[in-house]
C-alpha cells in the first residue's frame, strides 16, 4: 500500500502526462549512418579507413568501406571523419551471476557435479573459478566453458594442454586487477601471454574497472589490438552472445563507441569516447 503524508495530493493525470511528455527522449531516427571513421570491428581484422556503419532499429544494417557501401539517402548522418569506431567493451563480470541477462554460472573445483549439470540444463555459460594448473585440467574435463582468474601456481603448462584449451574454445578471464599477491600476479601475467600466444581466447572481466584490467593485459604482453578483441569479441564469446554482440557486423546489436584516438595503438584511447551508442541510441 502507498501511503501519502497528510496534505499531500495525488498529481492529476493531466500533470503526469505532461511530465512524461517533457521527460520523453527525442525520437530516434529510423536509420543512422556513421560516415568516414576508421572502423575497428572487433574481429581482429585490419582497420577500414573511411568506413560506413549503418544502424537501423537498434541493429547494424551494413558495415564496410565507403568506396563500395553507399550511405542510405534516408539516414541521419554522423560525421566520423578523424575518429575511430569500435564495439563497446564488454566486462564479463559486469553481467554477473544474478546481475541480469545473459547471466552465467560460477563453479569451483570442489563443487558437486549437480551444479555443473544444472548450468548445462540452463544452457548458461559455465565459469570455473580456478587457481592452479590442476584446477584448470580438472574443470576443463568437467565441461567448464570459461575460467575466472589465471593459473597462478606454475608456469610449466604443457603446450598440449594449451592446444587442448584452444580447441575447446575455453575463454580465460584472467582478472589480473584482483590479484594482490605480487608473485602470483607475475605468474598470472606470463601465463596470460603464454595462453594468448597459443590461441586461447582471453576476455576482460573486472566487475569494477575494466579499463584497469585492459591496462594490465597490455602489461602482460598482449598488444593493444589484441586487448581490444579481448574486450569485445571474446567477451561476447565468453557469455555465449557472439551472435548478438561483440563485433561490428550486420544484424548484431548496435553497441559501439566513436573515439577521438586509435585504441589499437594505445588501449587507453578506449577511454576517449566522443559518442556512445547502445542499441542504436
VEXGUDREN-369809 format. One record per residue (C-alpha): residue number from 1; residue in three letters; z, y, x. Coordinates in nm, 2 decimals, m for minus. Layout:
+-----+------+--------+--------+--------+
| pos | code |      Z |      Y |      X |
+-----+------+--------+--------+--------+
| NUM |  ALA |      Z |      Y |      X |
...
+-----+------+--------+--------+--------+
END
This chain:
+-----+------+--------+--------+--------+
| pos | code |      Z |      Y |      X |
+-----+------+--------+--------+--------+
|   1 |  UNK |   0.00 |   0.00 |   0.00 |
|   2 |  UNK |  m0.08 |   0.35 |   0.13 |
|   3 |  UNK |   0.20 |   0.60 |   0.07 |
|   4 |  UNK |   0.15 |   0.97 |   0.07 |
|   5 |  UNK |   0.40 |   1.23 |   0.17 |
|   6 |  UNK |   0.53 |   1.43 |  m0.11 |
|   7 |  UNK |   0.30 |   1.72 |  m0.19 |
|   8 |  UNK |   0.00 |   1.55 |  m0.01 |
|   9 |  UNK |  m0.30 |   1.53 |  m0.24 |
|  10 |  UNK |  m0.59 |   1.29 |  m0.23 |
|  11 |  UNK |  m0.91 |   1.45 |  m0.09 |
|  12 |  UNK |  m1.16 |   1.49 |  m0.36 |
|  13 |  UNK |  m1.46 |   1.26 |  m0.34 |
|  14 |  UNK |  m1.70 |   1.56 |  m0.30 |
|  15 |  UNK |  m1.50 |   1.67 |   0.00 |
|  16 |  UNK |  m1.51 |   1.32 |   0.15 |
|  17 |  UNK |  m1.89 |   1.31 |   0.10 |
|  18 |  UNK |  m1.93 |   1.65 |   0.27 |
|  19 |  UNK |  m1.71 |   1.54 |   0.57 |
|  20 |  UNK |  m1.90 |   1.22 |   0.61 |
|  21 |  UNK |  m2.23 |   1.41 |   0.60 |
|  22 |  UNK |  m2.10 |   1.65 |   0.86 |
|  23 |  UNK |  m2.00 |   1.36 |   1.09 |
|  24 |  UNK |  m2.31 |   1.16 |   1.04 |
|  25 |  UNK |  m2.51 |   1.13 |   1.37 |
|  26 |  UNK |  m2.86 |   1.27 |   1.37 |
|  27 |  UNK |  m3.13 |   1.04 |   1.26 |
|  28 |  UNK |  m3.27 |   0.83 |   1.55 |
|  29 |  UNK |  m3.64 |   0.83 |   1.59 |
|  30 |  UNK |  m3.81 |   0.50 |   1.49 |
|  31 |  UNK |  m3.99 |   0.48 |   1.83 |
|  32 |  UNK |  m3.88 |   0.63 |   2.16 |
|  33 |  UNK |  m4.06 |   0.61 |   2.50 |
|  34 |  UNK |  m3.91 |   0.69 |   2.84 |
|  35 |  UNK |  m4.21 |   0.81 |   3.04 |
|  36 |  UNK |  m4.25 |   0.85 |   3.41 |
|  37 |  UNK |  m3.93 |   0.69 |   3.55 |
|  38 |  UNK |  m3.92 |   0.43 |   3.83 |
|  39 |  UNK |  m3.85 |   0.11 |   3.65 |
|  40 |  UNK |  m3.60 |  m0.14 |   3.80 |
|  41 |  UNK |  m3.59 |  m0.40 |   3.53 |
|  42 |  UNK |  m3.31 |  m0.62 |   3.65 |
|  43 |  UNK |  m3.52 |  m0.93 |   3.71 |
|  44 |  UNK |  m3.52 |  m0.88 |   4.09 |
|  45 |  UNK |  m3.89 |  m0.79 |   4.09 |
|  46 |  UNK |  m4.04 |  m0.49 |   4.26 |
|  47 |  UNK |  m3.98 |  m0.14 |   4.11 |
|  48 |  UNK |  m4.26 |   0.00 |   3.90 |
|  49 |  UNK |  m4.33 |   0.37 |   3.96 |
|  50 |  UNK |  m4.45 |   0.60 |   3.67 |
|  51 |  UNK |  m4.34 |   0.35 |   3.41 |
|  52 |  UNK |  m4.32 |   0.35 |   3.03 |
|  53 |  UNK |  m4.03 |   0.19 |   2.84 |
|  54 |  UNK |  m4.09 |   0.20 |   2.46 |
|  55 |  UNK |  m3.80 |   0.12 |   2.22 |
|  56 |  UNK |  m3.82 |   0.05 |   1.85 |
|  57 |  UNK |  m3.54 |  m0.03 |   1.61 |
|  58 |  UNK |  m3.29 |  m0.09 |   1.89 |
|  59 |  UNK |  m3.50 |  m0.32 |   2.10 |
|  60 |  UNK |  m3.75 |  m0.29 |   2.37 |
|  61 |  UNK |  m4.10 |  m0.30 |   2.23 |
|  62 |  UNK |  m4.30 |  m0.27 |   2.55 |
|  63 |  UNK |  m4.24 |  m0.20 |   2.92 |
|  64 |  UNK |  m4.47 |  m0.16 |   3.22 |
|  65 |  UNK |  m4.68 |   0.08 |   3.43 |
|  66 |  UNK |  m4.81 |   0.39 |   3.26 |
|  67 |  UNK |  m5.16 |   0.32 |   3.40 |
|  68 |  UNK |  m5.20 |   0.02 |   3.17 |
|  69 |  UNK |  m4.94 |   0.07 |   2.90 |
|  70 |  UNK |  m5.01 |   0.36 |   2.65 |
|  71 |  UNK |  m4.74 |   0.57 |   2.51 |
|  72 |  UNK |  m4.74 |   0.53 |   2.13 |
|  73 |  UNK |  m4.85 |   0.85 |   1.97 |
|  74 |  UNK |  m4.56 |   0.84 |   1.72 |
|  75 |  UNK |  m4.30 |   0.80 |   1.99 |
|  76 |  UNK |  m4.04 |   1.06 |   2.07 |
|  77 |  UNK |  m4.08 |   1.10 |   2.45 |
|  78 |  UNK |  m3.81 |   1.12 |   2.71 |
|  79 |  UNK |  m3.92 |   1.26 |   3.04 |
|  80 |  UNK |  m3.82 |   1.02 |   3.31 |
|  81 |  UNK |  m4.00 |   1.19 |   3.60 |
|  82 |  UNK |  m3.80 |   1.17 |   3.92 |
|  83 |  UNK |  m3.55 |   0.94 |   3.77 |
|  84 |  UNK |  m3.48 |   0.56 |   3.76 |
|  85 |  UNK |  m3.44 |   0.34 |   3.46 |
|  86 |  UNK |  m3.23 |   0.02 |   3.48 |
|  87 |  UNK |  m3.05 |  m0.22 |   3.24 |
|  88 |  UNK |  m2.69 |  m0.11 |   3.16 |
|  89 |  UNK |  m2.45 |  m0.31 |   3.37 |
|  90 |  UNK |  m2.25 |  m0.60 |   3.22 |
|  91 |  UNK |  m1.89 |  m0.65 |   3.31 |
|  92 |  UNK |  m1.85 |  m1.02 |   3.22 |
|  93 |  UNK |  m1.47 |  m0.99 |   3.18 |
|  94 |  UNK |  m1.51 |  m0.68 |   2.96 |
|  95 |  UNK |  m1.64 |  m0.92 |   2.69 |
|  96 |  UNK |  m1.30 |  m1.11 |   2.73 |
|  97 |  UNK |  m1.19 |  m1.42 |   2.56 |
|  98 |  UNK |  m1.09 |  m1.28 |   2.22 |
|  99 |  UNK |  m1.24 |  m0.94 |   2.33 |
| 100 |  UNK |  m1.54 |  m0.96 |   2.09 |
| 101 |  UNK |  m1.87 |  m1.13 |   2.09 |
| 102 |  UNK |  m2.02 |  m1.32 |   2.26 |
| 103 |  UNK |  m1.68 |  m1.44 |   2.40 |
| 104 |  UNK |  m1.61 |  m1.72 |   2.63 |
| 105 |  UNK |  m1.35 |  m1.99 |   2.71 |
| 106 |  UNK |  m1.15 |  m2.00 |   3.03 |
| 107 |  UNK |  m1.01 |  m2.33 |   3.16 |
| 108 |  UNK |  m0.81 |  m2.42 |   3.47 |
| 109 |  UNK |  m0.83 |  m2.74 |   3.68 |
| 110 |  UNK |  m0.51 |  m2.88 |   3.52 |
| 111 |  UNK |  m0.62 |  m2.83 |   3.16 |
| 112 |  UNK |  m0.69 |  m3.13 |   2.95 |
| 113 |  UNK |  m1.05 |  m3.23 |   2.86 |
| 114 |  UNK |  m0.98 |  m3.13 |   2.50 |
| 115 |  UNK |  m1.00 |  m2.76 |   2.60 |
| 116 |  UNK |  m1.34 |  m2.82 |   2.75 |
| 117 |  UNK |  m1.46 |  m3.03 |   2.46 |
| 118 |  UNK |  m1.37 |  m2.75 |   2.22 |
| 119 |  UNK |  m1.57 |  m2.50 |   2.42 |
| 120 |  UNK |  m1.87 |  m2.73 |   2.41 |
| 121 |  UNK |  m1.84 |  m2.77 |   2.03 |
| 122 |  UNK |  m1.81 |  m2.39 |   2.00 |
| 123 |  UNK |  m2.12 |  m2.35 |   2.23 |
| 124 |  UNK |  m1.95 |  m2.07 |   2.42 |
| 125 |  UNK |  m1.97 |  m2.01 |   2.79 |
| 126 |  UNK |  m1.71 |  m2.22 |   2.97 |
| 127 |  UNK |  m1.55 |  m2.04 |   3.27 |
| 128 |  UNK |  m1.32 |  m2.23 |   3.52 |
| 129 |  UNK |  m1.06 |  m2.02 |   3.69 |
| 130 |  UNK |  m1.06 |  m2.16 |   4.05 |
| 131 |  UNK |  m0.91 |  m2.11 |   4.39 |
| 132 |  UNK |  m1.01 |  m2.40 |   4.61 |
| 133 |  UNK |  m1.32 |  m2.59 |   4.70 |
| 134 |  UNK |  m1.16 |  m2.89 |   4.54 |
| 135 |  UNK |  m1.12 |  m2.69 |   4.22 |
| 136 |  UNK |  m1.48 |  m2.60 |   4.23 |
| 137 |  UNK |  m1.60 |  m2.95 |   4.28 |
| 138 |  UNK |  m1.38 |  m3.09 |   4.00 |
| 139 |  UNK |  m1.47 |  m2.82 |   3.75 |
| 140 |  UNK |  m1.84 |  m2.85 |   3.82 |
| 141 |  UNK |  m1.81 |  m3.22 |   3.74 |
| 142 |  UNK |  m1.63 |  m3.14 |   3.42 |
| 143 |  UNK |  m1.90 |  m2.92 |   3.29 |
| 144 |  UNK |  m1.80 |  m2.56 |   3.36 |
| 145 |  UNK |  m2.09 |  m2.32 |   3.33 |
| 146 |  UNK |  m1.93 |  m2.04 |   3.53 |
| 147 |  UNK |  m1.64 |  m1.98 |   3.78 |
| 148 |  UNK |  m1.39 |  m1.70 |   3.78 |
| 149 |  UNK |  m1.28 |  m1.60 |   4.14 |
| 150 |  UNK |  m1.43 |  m1.73 |   4.45 |
| 151 |  UNK |  m1.35 |  m2.03 |   4.67 |
| 152 |  UNK |  m1.07 |  m1.89 |   4.90 |
| 153 |  UNK |  m0.91 |  m2.19 |   5.08 |
| 154 |  UNK |  m1.20 |  m2.27 |   5.31 |
| 155 |  UNK |  m1.54 |  m2.16 |   5.44 |
| 156 |  UNK |  m1.65 |  m2.52 |   5.51 |
| 157 |  UNK |  m1.87 |  m2.55 |   5.20 |
| 158 |  UNK |  m2.12 |  m2.83 |   5.22 |
| 159 |  UNK |  m2.48 |  m2.70 |   5.18 |
| 160 |  UNK |  m2.55 |  m2.99 |   4.95 |
| 161 |  UNK |  m2.27 |  m2.86 |   4.72 |
| 162 |  UNK |  m2.42 |  m2.51 |   4.73 |
| 163 |  UNK |  m2.75 |  m2.66 |   4.63 |
| 164 |  UNK |  m2.58 |  m2.86 |   4.35 |
| 165 |  UNK |  m2.42 |  m2.54 |   4.21 |
| 166 |  UNK |  m2.76 |  m2.36 |   4.23 |
| 167 |  UNK |  m2.93 |  m2.64 |   4.05 |
| 168 |  UNK |  m2.67 |  m2.64 |   3.77 |
| 169 |  UNK |  m2.71 |  m2.27 |   3.74 |
| 170 |  UNK |  m2.33 |  m2.22 |   3.75 |
| 171 |  UNK |  m2.26 |  m1.85 |   3.77 |
| 172 |  UNK |  m1.98 |  m1.72 |   4.00 |
| 173 |  UNK |  m1.78 |  m1.42 |   3.90 |
| 174 |  UNK |  m1.60 |  m1.35 |   4.23 |
| 175 |  UNK |  m1.35 |  m1.09 |   4.11 |
| 176 |  UNK |  m1.31 |  m0.96 |   4.46 |
| 177 |  UNK |  m1.13 |  m0.65 |   4.34 |
| 178 |  UNK |  m0.84 |  m0.86 |   4.21 |
| 179 |  UNK |  m0.77 |  m1.03 |   4.54 |
| 180 |  UNK |  m0.46 |  m0.88 |   4.71 |
| 181 |  UNK |  m0.43 |  m1.12 |   5.00 |
| 182 |  UNK |  m0.64 |  m0.98 |   5.28 |
| 183 |  UNK |  m0.71 |  m1.32 |   5.44 |
| 184 |  UNK |  m0.82 |  m1.47 |   5.11 |
| 185 |  UNK |  m1.03 |  m1.17 |   5.03 |
| 186 |  UNK |  m1.21 |  m1.20 |   5.37 |
| 187 |  UNK |  m1.29 |  m1.57 |   5.30 |
| 188 |  UNK |  m1.40 |  m1.48 |   4.94 |
| 189 |  UNK |  m1.64 |  m1.22 |   5.07 |
| 190 |  UNK |  m1.80 |  m1.46 |   5.32 |
| 191 |  UNK |  m1.83 |  m1.74 |   5.06 |
| 192 |  UNK |  m1.98 |  m1.50 |   4.81 |
| 193 |  UNK |  m2.25 |  m1.41 |   5.06 |
| 194 |  UNK |  m2.30 |  m1.78 |   5.15 |
| 195 |  UNK |  m2.34 |  m1.89 |   4.79 |
| 196 |  UNK |  m2.57 |  m1.59 |   4.71 |
| 197 |  UNK |  m2.79 |  m1.68 |   5.00 |
| 198 |  UNK |  m2.80 |  m2.03 |   4.87 |
| 199 |  UNK |  m2.94 |  m1.92 |   4.54 |
| 200 |  UNK |  m2.62 |  m1.95 |   4.33 |
| 201 |  UNK |  m2.61 |  m1.67 |   4.07 |
| 202 |  UNK |  m2.34 |  m1.41 |   4.13 |
| 203 |  UNK |  m2.22 |  m1.18 |   3.84 |
| 204 |  UNK |  m1.99 |  m0.89 |   3.81 |
| 205 |  UNK |  m1.66 |  m0.92 |   3.64 |
| 206 |  UNK |  m1.35 |  m0.69 |   3.66 |
| 207 |  UNK |  m1.24 |  m0.60 |   3.31 |
| 208 |  UNK |  m1.12 |  m0.28 |   3.46 |
| 209 |  UNK |  m1.36 |  m0.12 |   3.72 |
| 210 |  UNK |  m1.69 |  m0.29 |   3.76 |
| 211 |  UNK |  m1.82 |  m0.02 |   3.99 |
| 212 |  UNK |  m1.54 |  m0.11 |   4.25 |
| 213 |  UNK |  m1.64 |  m0.47 |   4.22 |
| 214 |  UNK |  m2.00 |  m0.38 |   4.29 |
| 215 |  UNK |  m1.90 |  m0.19 |   4.60 |
| 216 |  UNK |  m1.71 |  m0.50 |   4.73 |
| 217 |  UNK |  m2.01 |  m0.72 |   4.67 |
| 218 |  UNK |  m2.21 |  m0.48 |   4.89 |
| 219 |  UNK |  m1.93 |  m0.51 |   5.15 |
| 220 |  UNK |  m1.96 |  m0.88 |   5.12 |
| 221 |  UNK |  m2.32 |  m0.85 |   5.24 |
| 222 |  UNK |  m2.53 |  m0.85 |   4.92 |
| 223 |  UNK |  m2.80 |  m0.59 |   4.91 |
| 224 |  UNK |  m2.77 |  m0.31 |   4.65 |
| 225 |  UNK |  m3.08 |  m0.46 |   4.48 |
| 226 |  UNK |  m2.91 |  m0.80 |   4.46 |
| 227 |  UNK |  m2.59 |  m0.64 |   4.33 |
| 228 |  UNK |  m2.79 |  m0.47 |   4.06 |
| 229 |  UNK |  m2.92 |  m0.81 |   3.95 |
| 230 |  UNK |  m2.57 |  m0.95 |   3.96 |
| 231 |  UNK |  m2.45 |  m0.66 |   3.74 |
| 232 |  UNK |  m2.73 |  m0.70 |   3.48 |
| 233 |  UNK |  m2.94 |  m1.02 |   3.46 |
| 234 |  UNK |  m2.67 |  m1.25 |   3.60 |
| 235 |  UNK |  m2.40 |  m1.11 |   3.37 |
| 236 |  UNK |  m2.62 |  m1.19 |   3.07 |
| 237 |  UNK |  m2.68 |  m1.54 |   3.22 |
| 238 |  UNK |  m2.31 |  m1.60 |   3.26 |
| 239 |  UNK |  m2.25 |  m1.51 |   2.89 |
| 240 |  UNK |  m2.54 |  m1.71 |   2.77 |
| 241 |  UNK |  m2.70 |  m1.39 |   2.64 |
| 242 |  UNK |  m3.00 |  m1.38 |   2.88 |
| 243 |  UNK |  m3.25 |  m1.40 |   2.59 |
| 244 |  UNK |  m3.09 |  m1.08 |   2.43 |
| 245 |  UNK |  m2.99 |  m0.85 |   2.72 |
| 246 |  UNK |  m2.95 |  m0.81 |   3.10 |
| 247 |  UNK |  m3.31 |  m0.72 |   3.18 |
| 248 |  UNK |  m3.56 |  m0.46 |   3.05 |
| 249 |  UNK |  m3.81 |  m0.69 |   2.88 |
| 250 |  UNK |  m3.98 |  m0.70 |   2.54 |
| 251 |  UNK |  m3.76 |  m0.80 |   2.24 |
| 252 |  UNK |  m3.43 |  m0.75 |   2.43 |
| 253 |  UNK |  m3.16 |  m0.50 |   2.32 |
| 254 |  UNK |  m3.23 |  m0.15 |   2.45 |
| 255 |  UNK |  m2.92 |  m0.11 |   2.66 |
| 256 |  UNK |  m3.02 |   0.10 |   2.96 |
| 257 |  UNK |  m2.94 |   0.38 |   3.20 |
| 258 |  UNK |  m3.15 |   0.67 |   3.31 |
| 259 |  UNK |  m3.03 |   0.76 |   3.66 |
| 260 |  UNK |  m3.08 |   1.05 |   3.89 |
| 261 |  UNK |  m3.09 |   0.83 |   4.21 |
| 262 |  UNK |  m3.20 |   0.48 |   4.31 |
| 263 |  UNK |  m2.93 |   0.21 |   4.27 |
| 264 |  UNK |  m3.15 |  m0.04 |   4.47 |
| 265 |  UNK |  m3.09 |   0.18 |   4.78 |
| 266 |  UNK |  m2.72 |   0.26 |   4.71 |
| 267 |  UNK |  m2.53 |   0.08 |   4.44 |
| 268 |  UNK |  m2.31 |   0.38 |   4.39 |
| 269 |  UNK |  m2.61 |   0.56 |   4.24 |
| 270 |  UNK |  m2.55 |   0.34 |   3.93 |
| 271 |  UNK |  m2.27 |   0.59 |   3.85 |
| 272 |  UNK |  m2.53 |   0.88 |   3.83 |
| 273 |  UNK |  m2.64 |   0.83 |   3.48 |
| 274 |  UNK |  m2.81 |   1.13 |   3.31 |
| 275 |  UNK |  m2.87 |   0.93 |   2.99 |
| 276 |  UNK |  m2.72 |   0.61 |   2.85 |
| 277 |  UNK |  m2.88 |   0.41 |   2.57 |
| 278 |  UNK |  m2.71 |   0.14 |   2.37 |
| 279 |  UNK |  m2.91 |  m0.05 |   2.11 |
| 280 |  UNK |  m3.18 |   0.22 |   2.13 |
| 281 |  UNK |  m2.94 |   0.51 |   2.07 |
+-----+------+--------+--------+--------+
END
